[in-house]
Amino acid sequence: MIARLKNLAFSARTHAGFRRYAANTLWMFAEQMLRMAAGLLVGIWVARYLGPAQFGLFSYVLAFSSLFASIAKLGLDSIVVRDLVSHPEQRDVYLGTAFWLKLVGSVLMLGIIGIAAQFTSSDATTKLYIFIIAGGSVFQAFEVVDFYFQSKVLSKFVSICKVTQLVISSLIKLYLIMIQAELFWFVLISLVDQVTLALTLFLAYRYQKIGIFFSYFDITIARQFMLDSWPLILSGLVIMLYMRIDQIMIKEMLGEQKVGLYSAAVRLGEVWYFIPMLIANSIFPSIINAKKVSEAFYYARIQRLYTSMLWMAIAVVLPMTFLSDWLIISLYGEAYRDAGDVLVIVIWNSIFIFLGVASSKWFVSEGLQKILTINTVVGAIANILLNLVLIPKYGIKGAAISTVISQALASYFMNVCFSKTRKNFIRLTRSLKW
């Protein structure tokens, strides 16, 4: 009888925990669905208004700015969430230390962008656009509030903040189209977006009435954060390199109009990437807690995550493959017709992105960030080398092929190369079995 009562109690806690994580994921999913809708309606309207050439320049500026985004983020996202789950009593010290580290990282990033921009063929106006967008990284220090809500499985508050920012941004963009504004004003909105999100996150945290974290900074914790996160900084830098380097190389080799066509296809392909990110972020605390219960429970949860990710990716890839041409022409117009051939290829990247995002959480929980970084570096090098060969030969379709091959290498095949990750390769392969 006692054993049965214990089982009932455990079952109740399990179901309660499941409902909590499900509600958390639902809030994040609803917010991302709204973001996807805004991207399809407002974002595509902006692309149609600007045309392939100006939209290509805008996409190039965004791509160049995002190349160095991981320096501002400092790879702290999963690290801080992990430590907040394990040691919630250290909340203010963790958040305050992470906040000031991210602020310093943002300033460092701006300096690096200033140097890197000098080695491009961009004119003064393009460089100004790059600095305007990159300047928003200073306000990303307030992302530490998101870390706190993730650790408490309270993404409802973050979702409300992001929806508020999305509505404000979308309304302003629609107004700019109505008054036929120049490209400069659309660039400026990217900075306004960061300011708005930072403000709403700060207000959400104050709403909790749990004090403030600005006055806290612990040098010992800062050192530990950096020791844990430096592989993730490098990994994030390399990830953005091989996700955005294609647009930069296309601009230098083929011109801004081709960047516009390629970016239109990539944006439709990437619109689905929120799914693995929100699911992985939402259940990451439960994976950490499962590890405390038992190894079998922990790996069973990891396997379920991998399997779910793969089949969700397949559900996205198959219809998008057959509808690519129709979608491009219907949404962007005849001026973007050539982007359909790119979408047919680049959408298959989703399979390896979905698996890679889920797998990265396992790497972090196992403390294997260095191997994750090596995998990512190999993928980035492969992408650059393939671009050099395939872009001159196949144009923007060559860039799409390079992206898919390099992502498959980094997220999947590289697991075979290390003894500690071969079992992860097997788990990823087993995801094909429903």
N, C-alpha and C positions, 0 to 999 in steps of 0.2 A: 504493500500500500504506500509506504514512504517513497519507494522508488518511483511509483506511478505519479505521485504528487510532485516529485522533483521533475519528472519528465514533462508534466503539464505546465509547471512553472517555467521551465526552460522554453517550452513551445510558445507560451504566452509572450515571453520576452523576445523570442525570435520573431514572432508575427508582429509585435509592436515595433521592433527595430526595422522590419521589412517595410511596414507602413510608413515609418519615418523617412527611410531612404527613398521610398517610392514617391512620397509627397515632395521631397527635396528635388528629386529628378524631374518631377512634373513641372515644378516652378521654373526650373532651368530650361526645360524643353519648351514651355510656353513662351518664355522670353526669346529663345533662339528662333522659334517659329515666326514670331513677330519680326525679328531681325532679318530672317530670310525673306519674308514678305516685303519688307521695306527695301531690301537689296534688289529684289526682282522688280518692284514697282518704281521706287525712287532712284535707285542706283542705275537701273537700265535707262530710265528716262534721262538721267544725267549723261549717260554714255551716248544716247541718241542725239541729245542736244549739242554736246561737244563735238561729235564726229570722231572717226577713227584717229585722226592726227592729234587733235588736242586731248582726246581721251588717252591716247598713247603716251603723251607727255605727262599727263596727270598720273597715269599708272606707273610710269618710270620713276617719278618723284616719290611716290608711295613706296615702291619697291626699294629704291636706294635708301630711304630713311629707315625702312624696316630691317635692312641688312644688319644693322648694329643694335637692334632693339634688345637683344639678350644681354648686352652690357648694362643697360639701364635696369633690366629685370633681375640681373645677378643670379639667375637660376634658383631663386629662393622659394618659388611657389610651393612645390611639393615638400620641400625641406621644412618650411615654417609650419605648414599644415600638419605634417607628421609629428613635429615636436609639440604643437599645441594639443594634439590628440593625446599624446603620451604624458605631457606635463601641463595640464590646463592652469595650474596655479601660477605658472610663469607667464601668463598671458601678456601683461603690460610690458615686461622686459623684452619678450620675444618680438612683439609688435613694434615697440619703439626702436629696438635695435635694427630690425628689418627696414623700418621706415627710413632711418638716417642712412643706412647702407644703400638703399635704392636711390635716395636723393643724390648721394655722391656718385653712384653709378650713372645717373642721368647726365650729370655735368661732364663726366669722363666721356660718355658717348658723344656728346655734342662736340667735344674737342677732336675726337677721332674722325667724326663725319667731316669736320672742317678741313682736316688734312686729306682725307680720302677724296673729297670733292675736287681737289686740285689736280687729281690724276685722271679726271674724266674730260670728255670733249664738251661738257655742258657750258652754256653761256651763263652770264651773270644772273639773268632772270630765273633760270632753272635752279641755280644754286640757292637763290633766295627762297624759292618754293621748298626746297629740301630742308632748309633751316627752320622755316615756319612750321612744317609738319613735325620735324624732329624735336622742336621745342616743347611739344606736348608731352614728351617723355618725363619731364620734370614732375608733372602732376600724377604720373603713374605710381609714385611713392605711396599714394593712398590706396593702392591695391592691397596693402596689408590688411585693410578692413575686410576685404573679400576672403583673405586667408582665415581670419577669425570665424566668419560665418560658415565657411566650408568645414572647419574643424567641429563646429557645433551642429552641422547638418541643417543650417538655417539659410539656405540660398534664396529663400523667398525675398529677403530684404535686398540682396544684391540684384536679383532679377527686377525688382521694382525700380531700383536706381538706374539700371541699364535701359529699361523701357522708357523711363523719363528722358534720359539722354537721347535715345533713339527718336522719340517723338519730336523733341526740340530740333534735333539735327535735320530730320526729314522735312519738317515744315519750313525751315530756313532754306534748304536746297530747292524745294518747290517754288518758294518765293524768288530765289535767284534765277530760276529758269523762266519764270513769268516775266521778270524785268530784263531778261536777256543779259545777265551779268557776265563779266569776263572770267576767265579761268582762275585768276588770282583769288576771287571771293570763294570759290569752291575749295581751294587750297586752305584758305583761312578757316573754313568750317572744320577741317580736320583738327586744328588746334582747339577750337571752341568745344569740340566733342570731348577732348581730354579734360578740359577745365570743368565742364558740366558734370562728367562722371565722377571726378574727384570730389566736387562739392556735394553731390547727392550721397556718395559713399560716406563722407564725413558726417553728414546729417543723420544718416541711418545708424551709424555707430553711436552718436550722441543720444539718439532716441532710446538706446538700450540702457542708458544711465549707469554705465559701468566704469566711469572715469575716462581718462585720456592717456595716451601713450607717448606723446611728443617728448615728454621730459625724461624718458627712460632710454638709456643706452649702456650696454654692458660689453666691454671690450673682449672679455673671455668668450661670451656667447657669439659676438661678431666674428671672432677668429674661427670658432667652431662652425658657424654658418658658412663662412667662406671656404673652409676645408671641405665641407660636405658638398658645397654647391659649385665649386670651380669647374668640375667636369661638366656640370649642367650648363654653365655659362658658355663654355666652349661648344658644347653640344647644341645649345640654342642658336649660337652664332652660325654654326655650320648648317643647321636645319634651315635657317632663313637664307643662308647662302645658296643652298641648292633648291630652295623653293622660289627664290626671287632673282637669282643670277641669270636665269634664262631671259627675263625681261630686259635686264641691263645689257646682256650680250646681244640680244635682238636689236636693241636701240643703236648700239655701236656698229653692228654689222649690216642691218637692213633698214633702219630708220624708224621714226616715231609712229608712222601709220601701221607698220607691221606689229609694233608693240600694242597698239590699240586693238587690232584684230585678235592677237594672241591673248591679251588680257581679258577680252570679252568672253572667250571660251574658258579660260582658267577660272574666272569668277563664277561661272555657272557650275564648273566642276567642283570648286571649293565651297560652294554654298552648303554642302552637306557635311563639311568637316566638323561642324558644331556638335553633331550627334555623338561621335566617340569622345570628344573632349568633355562634354557635359556629363555623360554617363560615367566616364572614368574619374572625373573630379568628384562627382557626387558619391560614388561608392568607395573611393580611396580610403576614407576613414574606416569603413567596414572591413576592408582587406587587411589593414593594420591590426584591427581588433581580432580578426579571424586567426591571424598568426599567433596571437596570445592564447587562443583556445587549443588548437592542435595543428600540426603540419598538414594532416589529411584534409581538415576543414578548410585550411588556407588555400591549398592547391586546387581543391574542388571549386572554390569560389573563383580562383584565377581562370580555371578551364572554362567555367560557365561564361565568364566575361569574354574570353577569346572567341568562343563559339558564337555568342550573340553578336559580337562585333563583325565577324566574317559574314554571317548571313544577312545582317543589316546592310553591309556594303554591297553584297550581291544584289539585294533588292533594289538598290539605288542604281548600280552600274548597268544592269541589263536593259531596263526601259530607256535610260538616258542614251545608251549606245544607238538605239534604233530611232530615237526622236531628235537626235542632235541637230541635224540640218533644219528641221521644222522649228525647233525651239529658237535657234539663233536668228533665223529670218523673222519669225513672229515677234520676238522680244526686242531685238536690236535693229532690225530693218535690213534692207538690201545692201546697204553700205558695208555690213559686217558678214556677208554671205560666206566668205572664205574661212571664217572662224569655225564653221560647222565641222570641217575636216579635222581641226585641232581638238574639238570637244570629243569626237569619237575616240580619240586616243587618250587624252588626258583624264577622262572620267575613270579609266581603269586604275589610275593612281589611288583612287578611293579605297580599294581593297587593302593596299599596303599601309595607307594612312590610318585606317580604322584599327588594323592589327598593331601598328607601330605605337599608336597612342596608348592602347591598352597594355602593350608589352612594356612601355616605359614606366608604368606604375609598378610593375613587378621588379624592374631593375632598381628603382628607387627603394622599394621596401626591402630588397636584398642587399642594398649598399653597393651595387655594381655600376655606379654612375660612370666610372672610368671606361668600362667596356662599352657602355652605351655611347659614350663620346667617340670612341674608336670607330664603332659602326657608322656613326653619323659622318665622321671625317672621310671615311672610305666612300660613302655615298656621295658626298659633296665633290670629292675629287673626280669620281666617275662621271658625275653630271657635267662638270666643266669640260672634261676631256671629250665626252660624247658630243657636247654642244659644239665644240670646235670642229668636230668631224661632220656632224649631221646638219647643223644649221646652214652652212654653205651649200650642202648637197640637196637638202629637202626643205629648206626654209623654216617657217614656224612649226611645221609638222615634225621636223627633226628635233626641235626643242621639246616638243611634247613627248616624243619617244624617249629622249634622254631622261626626262623627269621620271617617267614610269620605271625605266630600268634601274636608275639609281635609287629610287625609293624602295623597290623590291629588294635590292641588294642590302641596303642599310637596315630595313625593318625585319627582314625575314632570313635571307640566305647567310648573312654574317653571323647568325647565331650558331652556325655549324663550326665556326672557326675557334671557339673557346670551349674548354671542357666544362666551365661553369654555366654555359648557356645552351649546351646541346639539348638538354632536357626541355628547355624553353622552345627550341626549334620543333621538338616532337609535339609539345602541347599546341603550338601554333598550327602545325600540320593536322593534328587531330580535330581542329576546329571545323574541318570539312564534314565531320560526322555529326549529324544533327542529334 
